[in-house]
Amino acid sequence: MKIELTTSGGLTGRGIGNIAVDLDRLTPSEQERLASLPLPKPTPSPKPAPDAINYTLRIDGQLWSWTDVDAPADCVAWADALLAIAHRSSSM
């Protein structure tokens, strides 16, 4: 399974970080957290919003896009989990 989260936009235009997940490098608790998340429901194209952070989640070729202005809860759960993994990885 290949999982990627990319962000862009916001005040700086750079987003808040990106992550590509290698499932073999996750801790058991991270693996469990991702396994417990349902796939997000299909998302409509995000509405343009000034200074919004744009998110793109790709799981095995499926794609979801949203902004922090109109973020669906299931997409936020994935972003939170993946950004927590990215934060842990960068602090090692």
Backbone torsions as a table, in degrees:
resi	resn	phi	psi	omega
1	MET	NA	131.6	178.2
2	LYS	-112.9	127.0	-177.2
3	ILE	-128.2	129.6	177.9
4	GLU	-136.5	140.7	172.6
5	LEU	-127.5	125.5	175.7
6	THR	-121.9	147.2	177.5
7	THR	-131.2	152.9	176.1
8	SER	-152.4	174.1	177.9
9	GLY	83.0	-152.6	-173.5
10	GLY	80.5	-175.7	-178.0
11	LEU	-60.9	-35.9	-177.7
12	THR	-88.7	-15.3	-176.0
13	GLY	82.6	-2.9	-176.1
14	ARG	-102.8	-1.7	-178.5
15	GLY	75.1	-157.1	-178.0
16	ILE	-126.1	10.1	177.2
17	GLY	130.2	160.8	179.7
18	ASN	-131.7	155.3	177.0
19	ILE	-151.5	140.0	168.7
20	ALA	-119.1	126.5	-172.6
21	VAL	-98.0	128.4	169.6
22	ASP	-102.4	107.2	-173.6
23	LEU	-57.9	-27.1	179.8
24	ASP	-70.7	-16.5	-177.4
25	ARG	-100.9	3.5	-179.4
26	LEU	-84.9	152.5	173.6
27	THR	-73.1	160.9	177.2
28	PRO	-56.3	-39.2	-179.7
29	SER	-68.0	-35.9	176.3
30	GLU	-66.7	-41.4	177.1
31	GLN	-60.1	-44.0	179.3
32	GLU	-63.7	-42.5	-179.4
33	ARG	-61.5	-46.7	179.7
34	LEU	-66.1	-38.6	-179.9
35	ALA	-65.4	-26.8	-178.3
36	SER	-81.8	-13.1	-178.3
37	LEU	-82.9	128.9	174.7
38	PRO	-74.1	153.4	174.2
39	LEU	-60.8	139.4	179.0
40	PRO	-62.6	154.7	173.3
41	LYS	-70.8	157.8	177.4
42	PRO	-55.5	141.7	-179.1
43	THR	-113.1	137.8	172.8
44	PRO	-72.1	164.7	176.6
45	SER	-58.4	135.5	-178.7
46	PRO	-65.8	147.3	176.9
47	LYS	-78.7	137.9	177.5
48	PRO	-60.4	136.7	179.1
49	ALA	-144.9	128.9	179.9
50	PRO	-58.6	135.0	176.0
51	ASP	61.5	14.5	177.8
52	ALA	-74.9	150.6	172.2
53	ILE	-90.4	127.3	180.0
54	ASN	-96.9	132.7	179.8
55	TYR	-116.2	140.9	170.8
56	THR	-132.2	121.3	178.3
57	LEU	-110.0	129.1	178.2
58	ARG	-125.0	120.4	177.1
59	ILE	-124.1	114.3	-179.4
60	ASP	46.0	45.4	176.0
61	GLY	87.6	-16.1	175.5
62	GLN	-80.3	146.3	-172.1
63	LEU	-128.3	135.7	174.2
64	TRP	-130.2	138.5	178.1
65	SER	-132.8	142.5	178.7
66	TRP	-161.0	171.9	173.0
67	THR	-118.9	167.4	178.0
68	ASP	-70.6	-9.1	178.4
69	VAL	-80.2	-38.4	-175.2
70	ASP	-126.4	40.8	-172.5
71	ALA	-73.2	121.8	173.1
72	PRO	-68.2	144.3	-176.0
73	ALA	-57.9	-38.8	-178.3
74	ASP	-69.0	-32.7	176.4
75	CYS	-71.4	-39.7	177.8
76	VAL	-60.9	-39.6	179.5
77	ALA	-60.8	-42.7	177.3
78	TRP	-65.3	-45.9	-179.3
79	ALA	-61.1	-45.1	179.7
80	ASP	-59.3	-46.0	-179.0
81	ALA	-64.0	-44.6	-177.0
82	LEU	-71.2	-39.1	178.2
83	LEU	-68.2	-31.7	174.4
84	ALA	-64.7	-39.6	176.8
85	ILE	-64.9	-43.6	179.4
86	ALA	-61.9	-41.2	179.7
87	HIS	-63.3	-43.6	178.3
88	ARG	-62.3	-43.7	-177.7
89	SER	-64.8	-36.7	-177.8
90	SER	-76.8	-18.6	-179.0
91	SER	-92.7	1.8	-179.7
92	MET	-87.8	NA	NA
